[in-house]
Amino acid sequence: MPSMPKSSQISPACIKEEDNRVRDEILVLRTSDQPARPCGHVAQQFTSNNGGIGRQLSRFPLKDDATRILNLMAAIMKPKTLASTLPSCMTPSSSMTKADCVDIARGFNYLTKTTAEDGDAVGEFLKAYPAMQELSERYPGTFEDVLLLASVRLASDNKKYALVRLLFGALLSTFDSMTDIYMIFVFWRTGEKVYAYATVGFIMLSLFLQVLFVVLQNRKQPKGKIIKECLYVMSLTKPGVDAYRVAINAEDVPGSICSPRSEMMYFKGVELFAEAIPGSLVQSYAFLAGSNQSSAAVFSLAVSVSVAAFTSTTISFDIDMDRIKRGHSPNFYGYIPDATSKRVKMFLYIFLLSACQISAKIIACSLCAVESSKIVLTYLGVDMLFFLVYKLLRRDYQYWIPTNGCVISVVISLLFRVIVKSITDFTGLLHARHPLELGGTYWTFTLVSTPVVCFYFGFRYLSFVASGDHDLVTVLKPSQVYGTIGSLLLVQLISLGYFLKTIDRKFIKTFTSTETGNQYCENIFLKSEEDEHRIYILSKNRHKWRRVESQVIDWLNNMILVWQEEQPEWYNDQVRATIPDWCVRDKETLHMIRVSREERATIAAREIAKNRRRSVVAEILQECRLEMEVVETEVEVREAVSDSSSSDGKWGNSSSGEGEATMTFQSP
């Protein structure tokens, strides 16, 4: 991806904290209802705060260009200047109006949210708009610095928002664990040990699955690294470790399945599947069928449901806001708006959708289990079997995680298909509509079938209670059963309606898409123009792109030497680790790409030292040669002089003889 010129490119890490902070006084430019003031007054107010952008703008003349740039910066900072596609504006800088500034600012925000690097976003922005290119040429370096500071500020706001959610989620999860432990003691004290054993069993299942995922994630790492990560899981500190890695923006580990952020989300998914959802079912069933119906039990159940809904919402939220994913799949990712107010509303809609679904599903399943748990287990088993058959018939059974061996691939695919399907059934996980997961059509089918199942289970409970063949302490009335389930599903429907109304129209088709995971991977490779996006296909299971395998291998072997020579920013150790060995035809090239950054630096240092040693030896040899040549020259000169002296003596005698002969010849 093109980037901004090197002469003006500065690293966000080099920008001081003061430069990242545009003070509240500067943000007075964000509001359009402020009274019009002279350019000089606005510029003075903008630059007097000594903020990063203000200090950069002070380098512009307070003339027309300053006014245009101030209008542009004000529009960039406005929450409503957002776009789902790149707006077009071909107006030159000399004719820019406030409306043009708004359109260009919307383009800047769009590129900032869809481009992985801030410098790349600025470079693309300058190329997209002639007016910006003119200002860049007129103020080389300075204008790019202003744009980069604005980009860093926007990214900083997003990170702060994400960290707040991360901290709140960690605290909520910790509190949920405390309530679960409390309920285990309550079950044990009241003699309902079967519920205590069940809760402990689900916690152990969660730990086992987390260890399994740790092994998969770090399968290419040393054994010591794998053992260390497993200890994090067994000591229950893994969520904190993952949160810390995300907070410090830790780099991807070469050879891992996913990034630290994705790893954290998948661990949350495992906790949902193996602990939060079944634990909530146990507590709900114990409340309806047992004797413990205290307010503490209700509170613990409410906390568990809230944590499950919050986790599901966070997973969908964080995956959609990933700028790399938005770059290679803009038609699926990007439904979360960038405006803070809209983002909060969107989070609330998704949370309510998830909370209502999990509440209704858990209550309905618990009601039916009061009559017979076999009915619930049969329903869950048949529903899962139908889903797996659906995936097999569409030749989309293999999960996207790369695995070695057919048997291992089948087992891992079965495990993750069951996990994702179960989470979606109970929480309505929005990300599961992705073609690599359930798919849009099946996700919608799951959502539509939920009310039918819930009301049917409620009907069975009421029929069982009406028969009188039970020993329940508390019996719910029809109005309570249908009223509770109906109210939850109504709130869910309203939340879904507001959600669909808020997102861009182009994302609605993702809820009815029939695209399979195989087709999704193939389309990324065939339709993407950037190598950075096309190589994404190598991070997926080979079965997902088998039909274009020969094209992928030909393209990879043609381009890999170019990447090795040019070293684009996206071609890092993590990307190199996704390249399978069998895809590279040349063994020397394979060895070259398998060398890590540290090893390359070591090899380069060795080569430099070696070259220096060679150059020193060469200089010494050269001096020796020069000295030898000087000596040889001196010897040759001496020999030539001695030879010349001896020859001069001989010829001198012969000359005098000749002279005498001549003289004799000339005498009369």
ZASERO-256111 format. One record per atom (N, C-alpha, C): residue in one letter; x, y, z. Coordinates in steps of 0.05 Angstrom, whole numbers, plus 5000, padded with zeros to 4 digits. Each point is the difference from the previous one (the first is absolute). Layout:
// ZASERO-256111
AXYZ;...
END
This chain:
// ZASERO-256111
M501749765000;M498350245000;M501850255000;P499450194983;P501750245000;P499950145026;S502250135006;S500250155025;S500950284994;M499950175020;M500850274997;M502950034994;P500950214988;P502850034992;P501849985024;K502349884997;K501949955022;K501050265012;S500250204983;S501050255010;S498350135021;S497349934999;S498250125019;S498849795019;Q500949754998;Q498849795016;Q501250015028;I498350005021;I501049985027;I498549785014;S501349875018;S498849775014;S498250105022;P497649885003;P498250075022;P501449975027;A501849805002;A501449965026;A501850235007;C500850154980;C501850235005;C498550255008;I497449994997;I498450245007;I499650015030;K500650235012;K499750025029;K497149985008;E499649935025;E497349985010;E498550264998;E501550225002;E498850264997;E499050044972;D501349884980;D499250034973;D497549844994;N499649785015;N497649834996;N497550135012;R500450205017;R497850115016;R499250274988;V497850014986;V498950254991;V498050105020;R500650225013;R498550085024;R497150064993;D498450015021;D497150064996;D499550264987;E501850205004;E499650264988;E500349974969;I501749834991;I500249964971;I497549894989;L498649835015;L497749864990;L497650194997;V500450265006;V497950194994;V499450014970;L502049924985;L499650004971;L498249774991;R499449815018;R498349774992;R497150084996;T499250215013;T497150075000;T499550214978;S497949944984;S499350184978;S498350235009;D499049995026;D498250225009;D501550235013;Q502749994999;Q501650225011;Q499750254981;P499950245011;P499850234983;P502550044984;A499650114976;A502350034982;A501950215011;R502649934999;R502150185010;R502250034980;P501450215001;P502250044980;P502049775001;C501349964978;C501949784998;C502350035020;G500950255004;G502250045018;G499249935029;H497550065008;H499149945027;H499849705004;V498949864980;V499749715002;V502849875001;A501850094983;A502749884999;A501450065026;Q499650245011;Q501350065026;Q499049815022;Q497349965000;Q498949825020;Q500949714996;F500449934975;F500849734993;F502949955009;T501750194996;T502949965005;T500950085028;S498350155015;S500950105025;S500149785021;N498849774995;N499949785020;N502649845001;N501850054981;N502649874999;N499749704996;G497749914988;G499649724994;G501549934975;G500249734994;G501549914977;G499150114974;I497449984994;I498950104975;I500150304999;G499350135023;G500150295000;G502850104995;R502049875011;R502850094996;R500849964971;Q499049794987;Q500749954972;Q498650214982;L497450075007;L498650194984;L501250285003;S501450055021;S501250275003;S502250054980;R500849794986;R502050034979;R498950084973;F497350014998;F498850084975;F499550305001;P500150144977;P499350285000;P497050045006;L499450215014;L497250055007;L498550124977;K499849854978;K498650094976;K497949804992;D499449984975;D497949834990;D500649705007;D502549924996;D500749725006;D499549935029;A500650185018;A499649955028;A497049965006;T498350164987;T497149985003;T499049734991;R501049924976;R499149744989;R500949775018;I502450015010;I501149785017;I498550005026;L499450235011;L498550015025;L497249884996;N498750074978;N497349884994;N500249704997;L502249914987;L500449714996;L500349865027;M501750115017;M500549885026;M497550005017;A498450214998;A497550015015;A498149784991;A499949964973;A498249794989;A501049725007;I502649965001;I501149745007;I499249925028;M500050205018;M499449945028;M497049985005;K498350054981;K497149985004;K499149714999;P498449915019;P499049724999;P498349954976;K498650204990;K498149944978;K501350004973;T502650064998;T501450004975;T501149724994;L498249804999;L500949724996;L498849904974;A501349794989;A499249894974;A500549705000;S498349864986;S500349714997;S501749934975;T500250194981;T501749984976;T501650254997;L502149994984;L501750234996;L498650214984;P499450245011;P498750214985;P501950114978;S498850114979;S501650124979;S499850305000;C502350134996;C500150304999;C502550084984;M499550104976;M502250074982;M500550305000;T498850145018;T500450305001;T502850075007;P501350194985;P502750095007;P500050165026;S502350035012;S500250135026;S499150294999;S500450134978;S499350284997;S497050055000;S498449794995;S497150034998;S498649845022;M501449915020;M498849845021;M498050165016;T497649895005;T498050125017;T499849835026;K498350095018;K499649855025;K498749734994;A498349994980;A498849754992;A502149804989;D501950114984;D502149834990;D501849895024;C500450185019;C501649915024;C498649775015;V497450025001;V498549795013;V500249734985;D499750014974;D500349764983;D502849885003;I502050174998;I502849915002;I500549895028;A499050135020;A500349905028;A498749725004;R497749964987;R498749745002;R501849794987;G501350084978;G501949814987;G502449945018;F500950205015;F502349965018;F499249805022;N497650045011;N499149825021;N499649724990;Y499049974975;Y499649744988;Y502749864997;L502050144989;L502649874996;L501449945026;T499550165021;T501249955026;T498949745012;K497549954996;K498749775013;K500549744983;T500750034974;T500349764984;T502949944993;T501950175009;T502849964994;T501549935025;A501849794998;A501349905024;A501950205013;E501550154983;E502150185010;E499150294996;D500750175019;D499350284998;D501450134976;G502549944996;G501550114977;G498849924974;D499149754998;D498749904975;D497450154995;A498550055022;A497450154997;A500550284989;V502150135010;V500650274991;V500949994971;G501749814993;G500849974972;G497849964981;E498149825007;E497649954983;E498350254998;F499850145022;F498350245001;F501150224981;L502750035000;L501250204982;L499649934971;K500049744994;K499749924972;K497050014991;A498249985019;A497149994993;A498950284993;Y501250215011;Y498950274997;Y502150194989;P499550114976;P501950194988;P500650245018;A498050105014;A500450245017;A502049945022;M499849765011;M501949925021;M502849974989;Q500249894976;Q502649974987;Q501350284995;E498350194993;E501050274995;E501150125026;L498549975021;L500950115026;L502549865010;S500249744994;S502349855008;S502550104985;E499750064975;E502250104984;E500750295008;R498050155008;R500450285007;R501450025028;Y499449815017;Y501250005027;Y501249725005;P502149944987;P501249735002;P500749935029;G499149775009;G500649915027;G498150105021;T499450265000;T498350115021;T497149914998;F498950004976;F497249924997;F499649715007;E501949834992;E499949715006;E500149965030;D501750165014;D500249975029;D497350065014;V498750214990;V497450075011;V498049774997;L499949884976;L498249784994;L500749765017;L502549945003;L500849775016;L499350035029;L500350255010;L499350055028;L496949965004;A498550094980;A497149965002;A499349704999;S501449854983;S499549714998;S500749865026;V502250085012;V500849885026;V498050065021;R498950254999;R498050085020;R497549834998;L499149964976;L497649844995;L500549715010;A502349894993;A500749735008;A500249985031;S501150225012;S500350005029;S497350005014;D498050144989;D497350005011;D498849724999;N500449874978;N499049734997;N501249815020;K502750025004;K501449835019;K499050055029;K499650255007;K499150065027;K497249885004;Y498350024980;Y497349895002;Y500149695003;A501849884985;A500349715001;A501149915027;L501950155011;L501249935026;L497950025023;V498350204998;V497950035020;V498249755000;R499149924976;R498449764998;R501549755009;L502649994994;L501649785008;L500249985030;L500450225013;L500250005030;L497349935012;F497950124990;F497349945011;F499449704996;G500649894977;G499549724994;G501649825019;A502550075006;A501749845018;A498850005028;L499250245009;L498850025027;L497449845002;L498450034979;L497449855000;L500449705000;S502049914984;S500649714999;S501049905027;T501750165013;T501049925027;T497749985020;F498250204999;F497750005018;F498249754994;D499749934975;D498449764993;D501349755012;S502649984998;S501449775012;S499549985030;M500050235013;M499650015029;M497149905007;T498150094984;T497249915005;T499749714994;D501449894980;D499849724994;D501149835023;I502350095011;I501249865023;I498150015024;Y498850235003;Y498050025022;Y497749814997;M499049974975;M497849824996;M500849715003;I502649934994;I500949735005;I499849935030;F500950195017;F499849965029;F497149995009;V498350164988;V497150005007;V498849734993;F500649904976;F498949734992;F501049795019;W502550015007;W501249805017;W498850015028;R499550245011;R498950045026;R497149915002;T498550044979;T497249935000;T499549714992;G502149854995;G499749724993;G499549944971;E500050214983;E499649964971;E502849974987;K501349785007;K502849964992;K500249954970;V497949904988;V500149944971;V500550264984;Y498750225009;Y500450264987;Y502850115005;A501149955024;A502750085006;A502049854982;Y499649744998;Y501849834983;Y499850094971;A497650064991;A499650094972;A501450264995;T499850195018;T501450264996;T503049965000;V501049845018;V502949955000;V500949864975;G498349814991;G500749854975;G500250194976;F498150194998;F500150184977;F502450195002;I500950075024;I502450165003;I502449844991;M500249745007;M502249834991;M500049974970;L497649974988;L499849984971;L501050254986;S499450235012;S500950254989;S503150025001;L501149915022;L503050005002;L501349814980;F498749774996;F501149814981;F500050114972;L497850124992;L499850114973;L501950244996;Q500450155021;Q501950224998;Q502949904997;V500749795014;V502649884997;V500449894971;L497949884990;L500149904972;L500450224980;F498750235005;F500350224982;F502850135003;V501150005024;V502750105005;V502049834983;V499749745000;V501849824985;V499850064970;L497550044991;L499750064971;L501250274993;Q499550205017;Q501050274995;Q503050015000;N501349845017;N502950025003;N501449754990;R498849854981;R501049754991;R502850024987;K500750234990;K502650044987;K502050145019;Q499350035025;Q501750135020;Q501549785016;P502250085014;P501449805017;P498149895022;K500849765009;K498349875021;K499850175025;G502150145007;G499950185024;G497950214998;K499650114976;K498050204995;K497249885004;I499649764989;I497449875002;I499349945030;I502049905014;I499649935029;I499350255015;K501450224994;K499550255014;K497150104995;E499149984975;E497350094994;E497949815014;C500649745001;C498249825014;C499850065030;L502250085011;L500050075029;L498350255004;Y500050194981;Y498250235002;Y497149915002;V499349804983;V497349904999;V499249875026;M501749825010;M499449845024;M499950185025;S501550225000;S500050185023;S497850214998;L498449984979;L497750184996;L500950294995;T502550044991;T501050274995;T500150064970;K499249814983;K500150044971;K498450244991;P497650045009;P498550244991;P501550265006;G501250025024;G501650245006;G502450034983;V501449784994;V502350014982;V499250094972;D497849894990;D499150084973;D499250295000;A498750095021;A499250295001;A502450185000;Y502149925015;Y502450165001;Y501450014973;R500149784985;R501249994974;R498550184980;V497450005002;V498450174982;V500450295008;A500250065026;A500350275009;A502650134991;I502249845000;I502650104992;I500449974970;N498049904986;N500149964971;N502449824993;A500149775013;A502149804995;A500049914971;E502449944990;E500349914972;E499049714998;D499249944975;D499249724994;D502449825002;V499549765011;V502149805002;V500149854974;P502449994987;P500249854974;P499249715004;G498449904981;G499149725001;G497549965016;S498950205013;S497549975016;S497650014981;I497849895010;I497550004983;I498950274997;C500050175021;C498750264999;C501550195017;S499350264999;S501250215015;S499349985030;P501450155017;P499350005029;P497150085005;R499050204985;R497250095003;R498149774993;S500549874977;S498349784992;S500249775019;E502449955010;E500449795020;E498350055025;M499950255009;M498450075023;M497149954995;M499150074976;M497249964993;M499249714998;Y501849834989;Y499449724998;Y500049875028;F501650095018;F499949905027;F497450085014;K499150244994;K497350085010;K497949814989;G500249934974;G498149824988;G500049735013;V502449905007;V500149745014;V498750025027;E500550225014;E498750035027;E496950014997;L499150144979;L497150014995;L498949724996;F501349844983;F499049734992;F500149815024;A502249995014;A500549795020;A499350085028;E499750265006;E499650085028;E497650195003;A499950224986;A497950205004;A497249894993;I499749894976;I497449914991;I499049765016;P501649785002;P499149775016;P499750075029;G501850175011;G499750085028;G497450155005;S499250174981;S497450145002;S497749814999;L500349794982;L497849804999;L499749855026;V502349935012;V499949865026;V498650175021;Q500850255002;Q498950175020;Q497050054996;S499350044974;S497250054994;S498349755006;Y501049764993;Y498549765005;Y499849955031;A502250065014;A499949965029;A498050195013;F499750244989;F498150195011;F497149914995;L499549884976;L497249934994;L499249735013;A502049815000;A499349735010;A500849955029;G501950165010;G501049955027;G498550165021;S501249995024;S498850145022;S501350275006;N502350054988;N501550255005;N499150214980;Q498350185008;Q499050214983;Q500450275013;S502450035011;S500750255014;S500750224980;S500050245010;S500750234984;S503049984990;A501749885017;A502849964992;A500249834975;A498349794998;A500149834977;A499150154975;V497950175003;V499150164978;V502150204991;F501450125019;F502150194994;F502349874986;S500849765009;S502249864987;S499349924971;L497549924996;L499149934973;L500050244982;A499150235011;A499950254984;A502850094992;V501949975019;V502850074994;V501149824978;S499549745002;S501049814980;S498950064972;V497450064999;V498850074974;V501150264989;S500450205017;S501150264992;S502949964989;V501649845015;V502749964991;V500149864973;A498349804996;A499949854975;A499250194977;A498050175005;A499150194979;A502250204994;F501350105021;F502150204997;F502349884984;T500749755007;T502249874986;T499449964970;S497649914995;S499249964972;S500050264984;T499050225013;T500050264987;T502950104995;T501749965020;T502850094997;T501449854977;I499549744998;I501349844979;I499250124972;S497450044996;S499250104974;S501050294995;F500050165021;F500950284999;F502950024992;D501749855015;D502950024996;D500849894973;I498849784991;I500749894974;I499350194978;D497750135002;D499150184979;D501750254998;M501150095023;M501650245000;M502949964993;D500849754994;D502749944991;D500550134973;R501950194998;R500550154976;R501149824977;I501549805007;I501049824980;I497749844987;K498249905017;K497749854989;K498250194983;R499750245009;R498450194984;R501350064973;G502749975000;G501450054975;G499649794979;H500249745008;H499749794980;H497249904996;S498150075019;S497249924996;S498250235007;P500050224984;P498450235007;P497049964997;N499249794986;N497149954997;N498849845023;F501749915018;F499049865024;F500750155025;Y502450095003;Y500950155024;Y499650304996;G499350145022;G499650284999;G497350105007;Y498249825009;Y497350085007;Y499950165026;I502149985016;I500250175025;I500850284992;P498550215005;P500750274992;P502350105017;D501350214990;D502350125014;D499250225020;A497750114996;A499150215018;A499549885028;T501050135021;T499849895027;T497149965009;S498350204994;S497249985008;S498649764986;K500549984974;K498749774986;K501249745008;R502650005006;R501349755009;R498949905026;V499550185019;V498849935025;V497249884996;K498450134983;K497349904994;K500249734987;M501949964982;M500249744986;M500749795020;F501850065019;F500849805020;F497649935017;L498350205007;L497649945016;L498149834984;Y499650054975;Y498149844983;Y501049715000;I502649964994;I501049734998;I499949855027;F500650155022;F499949895027;F497149915007;L498150174994;L497249935006;L499149764983;L500850004975;L499349774982;L501149745012;S502550015008;S501349765011;S498849925027;A499750205018;A499049955027;A497149884999;C498350114983;C497349904998;C499949714989;Q501849954980;Q499949734988;Q501049795021;I502250065014;I501149815019;I498049965023;S498750225008;S498149975023;S497649834992;A498950064976;A497749854991;A500649714995;K502449954988;K500749724994;K500649845025;I501450125020;I500649865024;I497549955017;I498250195002;I497549965014;I498349794987;A499950004973;A498349804986;A501249725004;C502649984997;C501349735003;C499749905028;S500250175020;S499849925028;S497149925005;L498050144989;L497249925004;L499549734989;C501049954976;C499649734988;C501549785015;A502450075011;A501549805014;A498749925026;V498250175010;V498549935024;V498349764994;E498949984976;E498449774993;E501949764993;S502050054983;S501849794992;S502550134987;S502349955012;S502450114988;S500749864974;K498949764995;K500649864975;K498950154976;I497750145004;I498850154978;I501950234992;V501150145019;V501950224994;V502549894987;L501149795011;L502449884988;L499549904972;T497649884995;T499349904973;T499850244981;Y498750215009;Y499750244983;Y502850114992;L501750035020;L502750124995;L501649814982;G499849745004;G501549814983;G499050004972;V497449994996;V498850004972;V500750264986;D499750225014;D500650264988;D503050024991;M501849895017;M502850004993;M500649814976;L498749775000;L500349814979;L499150124973;F497750145001;F499050134976;F502050204989;F501250155018;F501950204992;F502549874987;L501049795012;L502449874989;L499449874973;V497649894997;V499249884974;V499850234979;Y498950225008;Y499850244982;Y502850084991;K501950015018;K502750074992;K501349794982;L499549755005;L501149794984;L498950004972;L497450054998;L498750004973;L501050244984;R500750225013;R501150234986;R503049994997;R501249785008;R502949964999;R501550225014;D498950075023;D501150225016;D500549915029;Y500449745004;Y500349905027;Y502650085013;Q502249994985;Q502750055011;Q500150285011;Y501050025025;Y500350275013;Y502450144988;W500250265004;W502150164987;W502749975013;I500249905024;I502649985014;I501849804985;P502450084992;P501849814986;P500849775019;T499849764990;T500849765015;T501549814982;N501649825013;N501549804985;N498749735004;G499449874978;G498849735002;G497050014997;C498949814986;C497149994995;C498449955025;V500949815016;V498549935025;V499950235019;I502450135004;I500150235018;I498250224990;S500050054974;S498450214988;S497049955005;V499249754997;V497249935004;V499150045029;V501849915018;V499350035029;V499950295008;I502150154992;I500050295007;I497750154988;S499349934975;S497750134987;S497449945015;L499749745009;L497649935015;L499850165026;L502350025014;L500050135026;L499250304997;F501350144981;F499450284997;F497350064987;R499149824983;R497350044989;R497949985023;V500449805017;V498149975023;V500150245018;I502450105006;I500350225018;I498750254989;V500650074975;V498850254988;V497049974997;K499149774992;K497149964997;K498550035027;S501149885021;S498750015026;S499950295011;I502350154996;I500050275009;I498050174985;T499849964974;T498150154984;T497149945007;D499449745006;D497349925007;D499050155025;F501850045019;F499250125026;F500550305001;T501950114986;T500750285003;T499450164975;G499549874977;G499650154975;G502550144991;L502349885003;L502650124993;L500050114972;L500250264997;L499850134974;L502249914981;H502449975010;H502249934982;H499649724988;A498349835012;A499649734989;A498650004973;R499050234991;R498950004973;R502150014979;H502550015008;H502350004981;H500049744985;P500750004974;P500049754984;P501849795011;L502250075015;L501749815012;L498949875025;E497750115010;E498749895024;E497449874991;L497750115009;L497449884992;L499250084973;G500550254993;G499050114975;G497650175005;G499450194982;G497850195005;G497349875001;T499549814981;T497349884998;T499549835025;Y502049845008;Y499549825023;Y499850165026;W501550235002;W499850175024;W497250115002;T498850094978;T497350105001;T498049785006;F500549764990;F498249775006;F500149955031;T502450015011;T500249965029;T498550215016;L500250254991;L498650225014;L497049964998;V499049934976;V497149974996;V498949765015;S501649785002;S499049765013;S500050035031;T501450195011;T500150035029;T497350055013;P498350194990;P497350035012;P498349754999;V500249864978;V498449754997;V500849805022;V502649965003;V500949815020;V499350085028;C500350265006;C499550105027;C497049975007;F498350074982;F497149985007;F499249715001;Y501249834984;Y499349715001;Y500949885027;F502450075009;F500949905026;F498350115022;G499250254998;G498150115020;G497449855001;F499049934976;F497549854998;F500249725013;R502349874995;R500449745012;R500150015031;Y501350215010;Y500150045029;Y497250035012;L498450174988;L497350055010;L498349754998;S500449844979;S498549754998;S500849805022;F502650005005;F501049825021;F499050085028;V499950265005;V499050105026;V497049955002;A498650034978;A497149955001;A499349715005;S501849824993;S499549715004;S500049935030;G501450165016;G500149955029;G502149805008;D501349874981;D502049795006;D502750135006;H500250145022;H502650135007;H500050075029;D502450065010;D500350085028;D501550275002;L499350184982;L501350264999;L499250175024;V501850155011;V499450185022;V498550244990;T501050114977;T498750244989;T499249944971;V497550074994;V498949964973;V499450274987;L501050034976;L499550254985;L497449994985;K498750234999;K497450024986;K500650054970;P497949944983;P500450054971;P500750294994;S498850195014;S500650284995;S503050065007;Q501049875020;Q502850055007;Q501949884979;V499349764991;V501749864980;V500050154974;Y497650034989;Y499850134973;Y500750305002;G499350125022;G500650295003;G503050055001;T501449835015;T503050045002;T501349944973;I499449774988;I501249934975;I499250214978;G497550074999;G499150194980;G501250275003;S500350105025;S501350265004;S502950004992;L501449795006;L502849984992;L500350004970;L498449844987;L500249984970;L499150264987;L498150155012;L499150254989;L502350215002;V501350015023;V502350185003;V502249934980;Q500449744997;Q502149914980;Q499350094972;L497449984993;L499150084973;L500450304996;I499350165020;I500350294998;I503050074998;S501749875015;S502850054999;S501149944972;L499149774990;L500949924973;L499150214979;G497650105003;G499050204981;G501650255001;Y500650105024;Y501750245002;Y502949954990;F500949765004;F502749934990;F500150014970;L498049884987;L499949994971;L499650294988;K498650165015;K499550274992;K502550175001;T501849945020;T502450165004;T502249934981;I500349754993;I502349924983;I499650094972;D502150004984;D499950064972;D498449794985;R498650094979;R498249814986;R501549774987;K502550044993;K501549794986;K500649765017;F499850035027;F500649785018;F497649825005;I497650094992;I497649845005;I500149744985;K501350004977;K500149764984;K501749785013;T501750085019;T501649795014;T498349835018;F497550085006;F498249845016;F498549794984;T500050034974;T498749804982;T501949884980;S502650045004;S501949904981;S500249705001;T500349874977;T500449714998;T502849934993;E501850195002;E502849954994;E501349825020;T501549804991;T501349815018;T502850105007;G501349875019;G502750085008;G501949964977;N499649784985;N501849964977;N499850224979;Q497550084994;Q499650214981;Q501150275010;Y499850045026;Y501050255012;Y503150024996;C501449785006;C502950014997;C500850024971;E498649864983;E500650024971;E499650284990;N497850135008;N499450274990;N502150205010;I501049975025;I502150185010;I502449984982;F500849764992;F502349974983;F499550104971;L497749934989;L499550064972;L499250294995;K498750135020;K498950274995;K501850225012;S501749935019;S501750205012;S502350084981;E500750255000;E502250104983;E502650035016;E499850035026;E502450035016;E501149735009;D502649974998;D501349755010;D499549975030;E499950225014;E499649995029;E497449865007;H497950044984;H497549875005;H499849724988;R501349954978;R499949744987;R501449795017;I502250085013;I501549805016;I498549925025;Y497950145006;Y498349925023;Y498949724998;I499849904975;I498949744995;I501849785012;L502650055002;L501849805010;L499749955030;S498750185014;S499649965029;S497649835006;K498649904979;K497749835003;K500649714992;N498349835009;N500349714994;N500249954970;R501749824993;R500549944972;R497449924985;H498349875015;H497549904987;H498250244992;K500450235012;K498250234993;K500750124973;W502449954990;W500850124974;W501349794981;R499149755003;R501149794983;R499550044971;R497750124993;R499350034971;R501850204986;V501250195015;V501850194988;V502949965009;E500649755009;E502649945011;E502350054980;S499649914976;S502250034980;S500550294994;Q497950164998;Q500350294995;Q501550135024;V499349925024;V501250125024;V503049935000;I500749754994;I502849925000;I501650154979;D498950024975;D501450154979;D500450295007;W497950135011;W500250285008;W502050035022;L500049835020;L501850025022;L502949974992;N500649814983;N502849964992;N501050214981;N498250134986;N500850234983;N500550255016;M498650035022;M500250255015;M501849995024;I500649775010;I501449985025;I502850125000;L501449974977;L502650134998;L499850304998;V497950104988;V499550294999;V499650115028;W498449865017;W499550085027;W502649995017;Q501649794995;Q502549985015;Q501950234994;E499950094975;E501750224992;E499050275009;E497350054996;E498950265007;E499250025029;Q499449785014;Q499350005028;Q497850205006;P497649974989;P497850185007;P499349975030;E498750205011;E499450005029;E498349775009;W498149924983;W498249785008;W501349734999;Y502349984987;Y501449744997;Y501849965024;N498849945023;N501549975024;N500349705007;D501149955023;D500549725008;D497449845003;Q497950145009;Q497449865004;Q498949914973;V500250174980;V499149934973;V501749784988;R502650025004;R501849794989;R499449735013;A499250005025;A499449755014;A497549864989;T498250154987;T497649884989;T500549864974;I502350044988;I500649884974;I500849715005;P498449814989;P500649715004;P502649924986;D501549825011;D502549914987;D499549884973;W497849854997;W499549864975;W499250204977;C499550255007;C499250194979;C502550124986;V502349995013;V502450124990;V501749794985;R500450044975;R501449804983;R503050005005;D501250235003;D502950025003;D500849985030;K501849815006;K500849965028;K501550235012;E501750134983;E501550235010;E498150235007;T498050044984;T498050215006;T498549935025;L499349755004;L498649915024;L501750065025;H502649934998;H501850065023;H500250305005;M499950154979;M500250295002;M497650125015;I497649914994;I497650115013;I499649895028;R501349775006;R499749885027;R501950135020;V501950164990;V501850145018;V498550235013;S500050015026;S498650205015;S501450274998;R498750215009;R501150274999;R502650015017;E499949885023;E502450005017;E502349854987;E499349774988;E502149844986;E501150154976;R498250144986;R500950164977;R501950225009;A499350135023;A501850215010;A502749885008;T499949765012;T502649875008;T501649934976;I498649894979;I501549924976;I501150254986;A498450225000;A501050244988;A502450115015;A499949995027;A502350095016;A502449834994;R499649744998;R502249834994;R501250064972;E498250054981;E500950064973;E501650265000;I499050205016;I501450265001;I502849965012;A500149845023;A502649955012;A501849844981;K498849814986;K501649844981;K501150184978;N498250174990;N500950184978;N502150205010;R499750085025;R502050185011;R502749865003;R499949755010;R502549845002;R501249964972;R498249954981;R501149964972;R501250264990;S498650225006;S501150254990;S502750075013;V500249945026;V502650055013;V502149834988;V499449744997;V502049824988;V500750094972;A497950084985;A500550104972;A501750255000;E499550185019;E501750245002;E502949935006;I500449815019;I502749925007;I501449874976;L498549824986;L501149874977;L500750214978;Q498250194997;Q500450214980;Q502550165007;E500450075026;E502450145008;E502549834995;C499749745006;C502349824995;C500749994971;R497849994983;R500550004971;R501450254991;L499050235011;L501250254992;L502950025009;E500649905025;E502850005009;E501749824983;M498849764993;M501549824983;M500550124973;E498050144990;E500450124974;E502150225001;V500050165023;V502050205003;V502849885001;V500249785016;V502649875002;V500949894973;E498149874987;E500649884974;E500850224980;T498750235002;T500650234982;T502850105006;E500650035026;E502750095008;E502149814991;V499549745003;V501949804991;V500450024970;E497850024985;E500250024971;E501550254992;V499550225015;V501450254993;V503049975005;R500749885023;R502849965006;R501449824979;E498649794994;E501149824979;E500350144974;A498050164994;A500150154974;A502350205001;V500450135023;V502250195002;V502749874998;S500349775014;S502549855000;S500649894972;D497949904987;D500349904973;D500850234981;S498750235005;S500550234983;S502950095004;S501049995025;S502750095005;S502049824986;S499649745003;S501949814988;S499950024969;S497650034990;S499850014970;S501250274990;D499850215016;D501250254992;D503049984999;G501249845018;G503049974999;G500949864975;K498549794994;K500749844976;K499850174975;W497850134998;W499550154975;W501850254999;G500750095024;G501950234999;G502649924988;N501249765006;N502549914989;N499749954970;S498049874993;S499649954971;S499650264985;S498950195013;S499550264986;S502750134995;S501749995020;S502650134996;S501649864978;G499749744999;G501449854978;G498950084974;E497450034999;E498750084975;E501050274992;G500150175022;G500950274994;G502850004988;E501649835013;E502749994989;E500049894972;A498449814995;A499849894973;A499050214981;T498250145009;T498850214983;T502150214993;M501150075023;M502150214995;M502249894981;T500649755004;T502049894982;T499049994972;F497549944996;F498849984974;F500050274986;Q499650215016;Q499750274988;Q502850134995;S502049895012;S502650144995;S500949934971;P501550194988;P500849974971;P502249794997;
END
